[in-house]
Amino acid sequence: MKNTFFIILSLFALTSCEKEINLDLADQSGNIVIEGNVTDQAGPYIVKITKSVGVSQPNQYPAVTGAQVTLTDNAGQTEVLQYIGQGKYQTTNFVGVSGRTYTLNVQAEGKQYTAQSTMPEAVDFEGLSQDSFSFGDEKSYTLLPIFTDPIALGNRYLFSFTINNLTKKYMDVFSDNVNNGLANQRPIILPNDDNDGRDHKVVVGDTIHVEMQSIDTNVFTYYSALLQISNGNGGSVTPANPPSNISNGALGYFSAHTQSEQNFVIQEVTTP
């Protein structure tokens, strides 16, 4: 499976925090793929529309031009996005606010696609705490995101990170099904194998850039399935085809989420 993202799994299995997800892995090459995000940070916000390609084809996703893309929210805000090239449609004045429900409408190639996402309230991302463990002579590092889950059950989080200035992005999803209302105890596991050059083994001095998103349940389900696919369940098209929250058979996702970021430089661990 050729995925838009590269994934590293955490110590906790996904099945411990969400029910089993049935994946549609049929060949869907040529389908519309919509990737849209609205955040609580200043825009502009981007909706990218491309076509999926078969697994045997190069990683070149045809851009969809001439679409009409509209964003609205339940507070009366609405905007038609402007095309800026490479399949990307961009807002000008639209503002993302926690607690609002956002609707995406796309008219493309004679079909109508819609999606909704409610932006959760922001959860304070206080920082990161380093730890390490060893297998034989190999040392691996973890980073614990420091935050306290709200008392209400049902919070979902997406964590993504990059290493130094590399473009490869790793991600994981967290649920409060186990640790509801408490300080987070679940670490992010950093890569510990160069994997023939396909990964970067984290060492002392590396800078880890971590982004925390509070996401809604449908988006959590999408990324949980994406993680399952990347964990060896296979697939036949790219981008990945987990359960989308977009109507009419489109692949991809639409996410209204909060966003905060932290940087951390890996330190030498001294043994007492």
C-alpha contacts under 8 A as a table, 3 or more apart, distances in Angstrom:
res1	aa1	res2	aa2	distance
1	M	55	V	6.55
1	M	229	I	7.69
1	M	230	S	7.26
1	M	234	G	5.67
1	M	235	G	5.02
1	M	236	S	5.99
1	M	237	V	6.62
1	M	238	T	6.81
1	M	240	A	7.26
2	K	55	V	6.67
2	K	59	N	7.87
2	K	237	V	7.01
2	K	238	T	5.27
2	K	239	P	6.61
2	K	240	A	7.09
3	N	6	F	6.83
3	N	230	S	7.54
3	N	238	T	5.88
3	N	239	P	5.33
3	N	240	A	5.50
4	T	238	T	7.39
4	T	239	P	5.60
4	T	240	A	7.17
5	F	168	K	7.68
5	F	169	K	6.20
5	F	170	Y	6.95
5	F	171	M	7.91
6	F	168	K	6.77
6	F	169	K	5.83
6	F	170	Y	5.34
6	F	171	M	7.38
6	F	230	S	7.89
7	I	169	K	7.32
7	I	170	Y	4.62
7	I	171	M	5.24
7	I	172	D	7.11
7	I	227	L	6.73
7	I	230	S	6.90
8	I	170	Y	5.64
8	I	171	M	6.15
8	I	172	D	6.88
8	I	189	I	7.50
8	I	190	L	7.76
8	I	191	P	7.41
9	L	12	F	7.90
9	L	13	A	7.99
9	L	171	M	7.69
9	L	172	D	6.33
9	L	189	I	7.36
9	L	227	L	7.63
10	S	13	A	7.20
10	S	172	D	6.99
10	S	187	P	7.35
10	S	188	I	6.02
10	S	189	I	5.51
11	L	187	P	7.87
11	L	189	I	7.14
12	F	16	S	7.23
13	A	16	S	5.69
13	A	17	C	7.76
14	L	17	C	5.63
14	L	18	E	6.47
14	L	224	S	7.05
15	T	18	E	5.43
15	T	19	K	6.20
15	T	20	E	6.51
16	S	19	K	7.94
17	C	174	F	7.85
17	C	175	S	5.93
17	C	176	D	7.76
17	C	177	N	5.84
17	C	178	V	7.05
18	E	175	S	7.93
21	I	221	T	7.88
21	I	225	A	6.56
23	L	225	A	7.07
23	L	241	N	7.73
23	L	242	P	5.87
23	L	243	P	6.80
24	D	241	N	6.77
24	D	242	P	6.70
24	D	243	P	7.44
25	L	234	G	7.69
25	L	235	G	5.14
25	L	236	S	6.40
25	L	241	N	6.69
25	L	242	P	7.99
26	A	235	G	7.41
26	A	236	S	6.65
27	D	54	G	7.28
27	D	235	G	7.91
27	D	236	S	5.33
27	D	237	V	6.01
28	Q	31	N	5.88
28	Q	52	S	7.14
28	Q	53	V	7.87
28	Q	54	G	7.68
28	Q	236	S	7.55
28	Q	237	V	6.12
29	S	51	K	7.47
29	S	52	S	4.90
29	S	53	V	4.53
29	S	54	G	5.06
29	S	237	V	5.67
29	S	238	T	7.52
30	G	51	K	5.36
30	G	52	S	5.05
30	G	53	V	5.90
30	G	54	G	7.99
31	N	51	K	5.46
31	N	52	S	5.46
31	N	249	G	7.86
31	N	250	A	6.55
31	N	251	L	7.02
32	I	49	I	6.93
32	I	50	T	5.99
32	I	51	K	4.83
32	I	52	S	6.55
32	I	250	A	5.29
32	I	251	L	6.22
33	V	48	K	7.98
33	V	49	I	5.61
33	V	50	T	5.16
33	V	51	K	5.50
33	V	52	S	6.24
33	V	239	P	7.48
33	V	250	A	5.79
33	V	251	L	4.58
33	V	252	G	5.27
34	I	47	V	6.95
34	I	48	K	5.77
34	I	49	I	4.70
34	I	50	T	6.71
34	I	250	A	6.87
34	I	251	L	6.26
34	I	252	G	4.96
34	I	253	Y	6.23
34	I	254	F	7.48
35	E	47	V	5.65
35	E	48	K	5.15
35	E	49	I	6.59
35	E	252	G	5.40
35	E	253	Y	5.25
35	E	254	F	5.98
36	G	45	Y	7.97
36	G	46	I	6.10
36	G	47	V	4.16
36	G	48	K	6.28
36	G	253	Y	6.40
36	G	254	F	4.59
36	G	255	S	6.23
37	N	45	Y	6.35
37	N	46	I	6.30
37	N	47	V	6.59
37	N	254	F	5.89
37	N	255	S	4.90
37	N	256	A	5.82
37	N	257	H	7.62
38	V	45	Y	5.81
38	V	46	I	7.77
38	V	96	G	6.00
38	V	255	S	6.32
38	V	256	A	4.62
38	V	257	H	6.43
39	T	42	A	7.63
39	T	43	G	7.81
39	T	45	Y	7.72
39	T	96	G	5.34
39	T	97	V	7.42
39	T	119	M	7.74
39	T	256	A	5.66
39	T	257	H	4.98
39	T	258	T	5.27
39	T	259	Q	6.42
40	D	95	V	7.62
40	D	96	G	4.79
40	D	97	V	5.32
40	D	98	S	6.34
40	D	257	H	6.80
40	D	258	T	5.10
40	D	259	Q	6.57
41	Q	96	G	6.94
41	Q	258	T	7.49
41	Q	259	Q	6.92
42	A	95	V	6.94
42	A	96	G	7.53
43	G	91	T	7.21
43	G	92	T	7.54
43	G	93	N	7.55
43	G	94	F	7.02
43	G	95	V	6.79
43	G	96	G	7.89
44	P	90	Q	6.26
44	P	91	T	5.11
44	P	92	T	5.88
44	P	93	N	7.31
44	P	94	F	7.30
45	Y	90	Q	5.71
45	Y	91	T	5.43
45	Y	94	F	7.84
46	I	88	K	6.37
46	I	89	Y	5.67
46	I	90	Q	4.73
46	I	91	T	6.75
47	V	88	K	5.76
47	V	89	Y	5.15
47	V	90	Q	6.49
48	K	87	G	5.36
48	K	88	K	4.35
48	K	89	Y	6.17
49	I	63	A	6.30
49	I	64	V	5.53
49	I	87	G	5.05
49	I	88	K	6.41
49	I	89	Y	7.95
50	T	61	Y	5.95
50	T	62	P	5.43
50	T	63	A	4.40
50	T	64	V	5.07
50	T	87	G	5.92
51	K	61	Y	5.72
51	K	62	P	5.31
51	K	63	A	6.55
51	K	64	V	6.95
52	S	61	Y	6.21
52	S	62	P	7.67
52	S	237	V	6.46
52	S	238	T	5.43
52	S	239	P	6.01
53	V	57	Q	6.31
53	V	59	N	7.86
53	V	60	Q	7.81
53	V	61	Y	6.57
53	V	237	V	5.72
53	V	238	T	5.66
53	V	239	P	7.71
54	G	57	Q	5.41
54	G	236	S	6.31
54	G	237	V	4.72
54	G	238	T	6.62
55	V	58	P	7.96
55	V	236	S	5.36
55	V	237	V	5.13
55	V	238	T	6.65
57	Q	60	Q	7.88
62	P	87	G	7.89
63	A	86	Q	5.60
63	A	87	G	4.30
64	V	67	A	7.01
64	V	87	G	5.27
64	V	108	A	7.75
65	T	83	Y	7.70
65	T	85	G	7.98
65	T	87	G	6.07
66	G	83	Y	7.97
66	G	108	A	7.11
67	A	106	V	6.74
67	A	107	Q	5.56
67	A	108	A	4.57
67	A	109	E	7.27
68	Q	80	V	7.31
68	Q	81	L	7.55
68	Q	105	N	7.99
68	Q	106	V	5.70
68	Q	107	Q	5.06
68	Q	108	A	6.64
69	V	80	V	5.79
69	V	81	L	5.53
69	V	82	Q	7.98
69	V	89	Y	7.22
69	V	104	L	7.34
69	V	105	N	5.79
69	V	106	V	4.60
69	V	107	Q	6.54
70	T	78	T	7.13
70	T	79	E	5.69
70	T	80	V	4.42
70	T	81	L	5.99
70	T	104	L	5.93
70	T	105	N	5.16
70	T	106	V	6.52
71	L	78	T	5.58
71	L	79	E	5.44
71	L	80	V	6.53
71	L	81	L	7.53
71	L	102	Y	7.06
71	L	103	T	5.82
71	L	104	L	4.87
71	L	105	N	6.52
72	T	76	G	6.98
72	T	77	Q	5.40
72	T	78	T	4.19
72	T	79	E	6.58
72	T	102	Y	5.76
72	T	103	T	5.26
72	T	104	L	6.72
73	D	76	G	5.87
73	D	77	Q	5.40
73	D	78	T	6.70
73	D	100	R	6.59
73	D	101	T	5.57
73	D	102	Y	4.36
73	D	103	T	6.02
74	N	77	Q	7.28
74	N	100	R	6.29
74	N	101	T	5.70
74	N	102	Y	6.75
75	A	100	R	7.32
77	Q	94	F	7.42
78	T	94	F	7.40
79	E	91	T	7.12
79	E	93	N	7.77
79	E	94	F	6.63
80	V	91	T	7.34
81	L	89	Y	5.51
81	L	90	Q	5.05
81	L	91	T	4.92
81	L	92	T	7.36
82	Q	89	Y	5.21
82	Q	90	Q	5.21
82	Q	91	T	6.55
82	Q	92	T	7.95
83	Y	87	G	7.49
83	Y	88	K	5.96
83	Y	89	Y	4.35
83	Y	90	Q	6.36
84	I	87	G	7.64
84	I	88	K	5.73
84	I	89	Y	5.91
84	I	90	Q	6.81
85	G	88	K	5.55
85	G	89	Y	7.60
91	T	94	F	5.96
96	G	256	A	7.84
97	V	100	R	6.08
97	V	119	M	7.28
98	S	119	M	5.13
98	S	120	P	5.66
98	S	121	E	5.11
98	S	122	A	6.85
98	S	257	H	7.66
98	S	258	T	7.01
99	G	118	T	6.56
99	G	119	M	5.31
99	G	120	P	5.51
99	G	121	E	5.90
100	R	118	T	5.76
100	R	119	M	5.84
101	T	116	Q	6.87
101	T	117	S	5.70
101	T	118	T	4.09
101	T	119	M	6.37
101	T	256	A	7.88
102	Y	116	Q	5.52
102	Y	117	S	5.38
102	Y	118	T	6.06
102	Y	119	M	7.77
102	Y	256	A	6.85
103	T	114	T	7.08
103	T	115	A	5.68
103	T	116	Q	4.46
103	T	117	S	6.71
104	L	114	T	5.49
104	L	115	A	5.18
104	L	116	Q	6.33
104	L	254	F	7.48
105	N	112	Q	7.24
105	N	113	Y	5.80
105	N	114	T	4.60
105	N	115	A	6.82
106	V	112	Q	5.78
106	V	113	Y	5.03
106	V	114	T	6.34
107	Q	110	G	6.78
107	Q	111	K	5.72
107	Q	112	Q	4.63
107	Q	113	Y	6.40
108	A	111	K	5.44
108	A	112	Q	6.57
108	A	113	Y	7.99
112	Q	248	N	7.25
113	Y	246	I	6.52
113	Y	247	S	5.34
113	Y	248	N	5.82
113	Y	250	A	7.19
114	T	246	I	5.63
114	T	247	S	5.37
114	T	248	N	7.83
115	A	245	N	5.97
115	A	246	I	4.58
115	A	247	S	6.34
115	A	254	F	6.42
116	Q	245	N	7.37
116	Q	246	I	7.75
116	Q	254	F	7.11
117	S	216	D	6.85
117	S	218	N	7.83
117	S	254	F	6.72
117	S	255	S	5.75
117	S	256	A	5.42
118	T	216	D	6.31
118	T	255	S	7.98
118	T	256	A	5.90
118	T	257	H	7.64
119	M	214	S	7.72
119	M	215	I	6.74
119	M	216	D	6.69
119	M	255	S	7.88
119	M	256	A	4.73
119	M	257	H	4.77
119	M	258	T	6.72
120	P	214	S	6.14
120	P	215	I	6.37
120	P	216	D	6.52
120	P	257	H	6.39
120	P	258	T	6.88
121	E	214	S	7.50
121	E	258	T	7.23
122	A	214	S	6.58
122	A	258	T	5.63
122	A	259	Q	7.79
123	V	147	F	7.19
123	V	148	T	7.46
123	V	149	D	7.25
123	V	150	P	7.62
123	V	214	S	7.12
124	D	147	F	6.04
124	D	148	T	7.50
125	F	145	P	7.25
125	F	146	I	6.19
125	F	147	F	5.27
125	F	212	M	7.21
125	F	260	S	6.64
125	F	261	E	7.57
125	F	262	Q	7.93
126	E	145	P	7.72
126	E	146	I	5.33
126	E	147	F	5.75
127	G	145	P	6.17
127	G	146	I	5.15
127	G	147	F	7.61
127	G	262	Q	6.42
128	L	143	L	5.98
128	L	144	L	5.42
128	L	145	P	4.78
128	L	146	I	5.56
128	L	262	Q	7.42
128	L	264	F	6.93
129	S	143	L	5.41
129	S	144	L	4.98
129	S	145	P	6.72
129	S	146	I	7.12
130	Q	141	Y	7.09
130	Q	142	T	5.80
130	Q	143	L	4.66
130	Q	144	L	6.40
130	Q	266	I	7.36
130	Q	267	Q	7.94
131	D	141	Y	5.86
131	D	142	T	5.19
131	D	143	L	6.33
131	D	144	L	7.76
132	S	139	K	6.81
132	S	140	S	5.49
132	S	141	Y	4.24
132	S	142	T	5.72
132	S	269	V	7.80
133	F	139	K	5.83
133	F	140	S	5.41
133	F	141	Y	6.52
134	S	137	D	6.74
134	S	138	E	5.51
134	S	139	K	4.40
134	S	140	S	6.00
135	F	138	E	5.25
135	F	139	K	6.54
135	F	140	S	8.00
136	G	139	K	7.99
139	K	192	N	7.48
140	S	190	L	7.07
140	S	191	P	7.46
140	S	192	N	5.46
140	S	202	V	7.57
141	Y	189	I	6.64
141	Y	190	L	5.70
141	Y	191	P	7.87
141	Y	192	N	7.59
141	Y	202	V	7.28
142	T	187	P	6.08
142	T	188	I	5.53
142	T	189	I	4.69
142	T	190	L	5.54
143	L	187	P	5.47
143	L	188	I	5.17
143	L	189	I	6.74
143	L	190	L	7.45
144	L	184	N	7.82
144	L	185	Q	7.10
144	L	186	R	6.40
144	L	187	P	4.21
144	L	188	I	6.05
145	P	184	N	6.99
145	P	186	R	7.61
145	P	187	P	6.59
145	P	188	I	7.49
146	I	183	A	7.32
146	I	184	N	6.26
147	F	183	A	5.88
147	F	184	N	5.76
148	T	181	G	6.78
148	T	182	L	5.54
148	T	183	A	4.14
148	T	184	N	5.85
149	D	155	N	7.42
149	D	176	D	7.07
149	D	179	N	7.68
149	D	180	N	6.14
149	D	181	G	4.70
149	D	182	L	5.45
149	D	183	A	6.17
149	D	184	N	6.84
150	P	153	L	7.57
150	P	155	N	7.54
150	P	180	N	7.17
150	P	181	G	4.86
150	P	182	L	7.48
151	I	180	N	6.41
151	I	181	G	4.05
151	I	182	L	7.67
152	A	155	N	7.57
152	A	180	N	7.51
152	A	181	G	6.93
153	L	176	D	6.73
153	L	177	N	7.20
153	L	180	N	6.08
153	L	181	G	7.53
154	G	175	S	7.53
154	G	176	D	6.39
154	G	177	N	7.16
154	G	217	T	7.83
155	N	175	S	6.29
155	N	176	D	5.71
155	N	214	S	7.39
155	N	215	I	7.69
155	N	216	D	7.56
156	R	173	V	7.41
156	R	174	F	5.95
156	R	175	S	4.83
156	R	176	D	6.63
156	R	214	S	5.97
156	R	215	I	5.52
156	R	216	D	6.33
156	R	217	T	6.64
156	R	220	F	6.42
157	Y	173	V	5.60
157	Y	174	F	5.00
157	Y	175	S	6.41
157	Y	212	M	6.96
157	Y	213	Q	5.53
157	Y	214	S	4.66
157	Y	215	I	5.54
157	Y	220	F	7.33
158	L	171	M	7.15
158	L	172	D	5.98
158	L	173	V	4.53
158	L	174	F	6.35
158	L	212	M	5.97
158	L	213	Q	5.04
158	L	214	S	6.53
158	L	215	I	6.74
158	L	220	F	7.47
159	F	171	M	5.50
159	F	172	D	5.35
159	F	173	V	6.11
159	F	174	F	7.69
159	F	210	V	6.90
159	F	211	E	5.70
159	F	212	M	4.79
159	F	213	Q	6.36
160	S	169	K	6.61
160	S	170	Y	5.43
160	S	171	M	4.07
160	S	172	D	6.46
160	S	210	V	5.81
160	S	211	E	5.33
160	S	212	M	6.83
161	F	169	K	5.75
161	F	170	Y	5.36
161	F	171	M	6.36
161	F	208	I	6.64
161	F	209	H	5.34
161	F	210	V	4.35
161	F	211	E	6.13
162	T	165	N	7.47
162	T	166	L	6.58
162	T	167	T	6.83
162	T	168	K	6.26
162	T	169	K	5.07
162	T	170	Y	6.46
162	T	208	I	5.90
162	T	209	H	5.33
162	T	210	V	6.82
163	I	166	L	5.77
163	I	168	K	7.79
163	I	200	H	7.78
163	I	202	V	7.86
163	I	206	D	6.76
163	I	207	T	5.86
163	I	208	I	4.78
163	I	209	H	6.39
164	N	206	D	6.02
164	N	207	T	4.88
164	N	208	I	6.17
164	N	209	H	7.46
172	D	188	I	7.85
172	D	227	L	7.63
173	V	220	F	6.98
173	V	223	Y	7.06
173	V	224	S	6.70
175	S	178	V	7.27
175	S	179	N	7.97
176	D	179	N	5.03
176	D	180	N	4.60
176	D	181	G	7.62
177	N	180	N	5.94
179	N	182	L	5.75
179	N	183	A	7.68
179	N	184	N	7.03
179	N	185	Q	7.76
190	L	202	V	6.61
191	P	194	D	7.79
191	P	199	D	7.03
191	P	200	H	6.45
191	P	201	K	5.29
191	P	202	V	5.87
192	N	200	H	7.51
192	N	201	K	4.59
192	N	202	V	5.98
193	D	199	D	6.58
193	D	200	H	6.77
193	D	201	K	4.91
194	D	197	G	5.23
194	D	198	R	6.29
194	D	199	D	4.59
194	D	200	H	4.95
194	D	201	K	4.99
195	N	198	R	5.32
195	N	199	D	5.46
195	N	200	H	7.87
196	D	199	D	7.43
197	G	200	H	7.07
202	V	206	D	6.43
203	V	206	D	5.88
203	V	266	I	6.93
204	V	265	V	7.67
204	V	266	I	4.93
204	V	267	Q	5.37
204	V	268	E	5.80
205	G	265	V	5.80
205	G	266	I	5.21
205	G	267	Q	6.39
206	D	265	V	5.61
206	D	266	I	5.52
207	T	263	N	6.73
207	T	264	F	5.60
207	T	265	V	4.36
207	T	266	I	6.44
208	I	263	N	5.69
208	I	264	F	5.23
208	I	265	V	6.25
208	I	266	I	7.58
209	H	261	E	7.24
209	H	262	Q	6.02
209	H	263	N	4.57
209	H	264	F	6.62
210	V	261	E	5.63
210	V	262	Q	5.33
210	V	263	N	6.21
211	E	259	Q	6.87
211	E	260	S	5.78
211	E	261	E	4.41
211	E	262	Q	6.58
212	M	258	T	7.99
212	M	259	Q	5.74
212	M	260	S	5.38
212	M	261	E	6.16
213	Q	257	H	6.05
213	Q	258	T	5.29
213	Q	259	Q	4.67
213	Q	260	S	6.72
214	S	257	H	5.49
214	S	258	T	5.23
214	S	259	Q	6.93
215	I	219	V	6.29
215	I	220	F	6.48
215	I	255	S	7.17
215	I	256	A	7.00
215	I	257	H	5.05
215	I	258	T	7.16
216	D	219	V	5.57
216	D	220	F	6.26
216	D	255	S	7.73
216	D	256	A	7.72
216	D	257	H	7.39
217	T	220	F	4.94
217	T	221	T	6.20
218	N	221	T	5.09
218	N	222	Y	6.33
218	N	244	S	8.00
218	N	245	N	6.31
219	V	222	Y	4.97
219	V	223	Y	6.35
219	V	245	N	7.26
219	V	253	Y	7.04
219	V	254	F	7.47
219	V	255	S	6.28
220	F	223	Y	5.32
220	F	224	S	5.99
221	T	224	S	5.05
221	T	225	A	6.19
221	T	243	P	7.29
222	Y	225	A	5.33
222	Y	226	L	6.27
222	Y	242	P	5.71
222	Y	243	P	5.52
222	Y	244	S	6.13
222	Y	245	N	7.74
222	Y	253	Y	7.34
223	Y	226	L	4.77
223	Y	227	L	6.16
223	Y	242	P	7.70
224	S	227	L	5.17
224	S	228	Q	6.39
225	A	228	Q	4.92
225	A	229	I	6.23
225	A	242	P	5.31
225	A	243	P	7.17
226	L	229	I	5.15
226	L	230	S	6.29
226	L	240	A	6.68
226	L	241	N	7.59
226	L	242	P	5.74
227	L	230	S	5.13
227	L	231	N	6.19
228	Q	231	N	5.09
228	Q	232	G	7.27
228	Q	233	N	6.48
229	I	232	G	5.98
229	I	233	N	4.82
229	I	234	G	5.78
229	I	235	G	6.95
229	I	240	A	7.77
229	I	242	P	7.86
230	S	233	N	6.75
230	S	234	G	7.18
235	G	240	A	7.46
235	G	241	N	7.87
237	V	240	A	6.32
237	V	241	N	7.26
238	T	241	N	7.36
239	P	251	L	7.87
239	P	252	G	7.56
240	A	251	L	7.81
240	A	252	G	7.65
241	N	244	S	7.52
241	N	251	L	5.94
241	N	252	G	7.05
242	P	251	L	7.76
242	P	252	G	7.81
243	P	251	L	7.93
244	S	247	S	7.80
244	S	250	A	7.24
244	S	251	L	5.88
244	S	252	G	5.64
244	S	253	Y	5.48
245	N	252	G	7.79
245	N	253	Y	5.78
245	N	254	F	6.76
246	I	249	G	7.32
246	I	250	A	5.96
246	I	251	L	7.22
246	I	252	G	7.27
246	I	253	Y	6.25
246	I	254	F	6.97
247	S	250	A	6.25
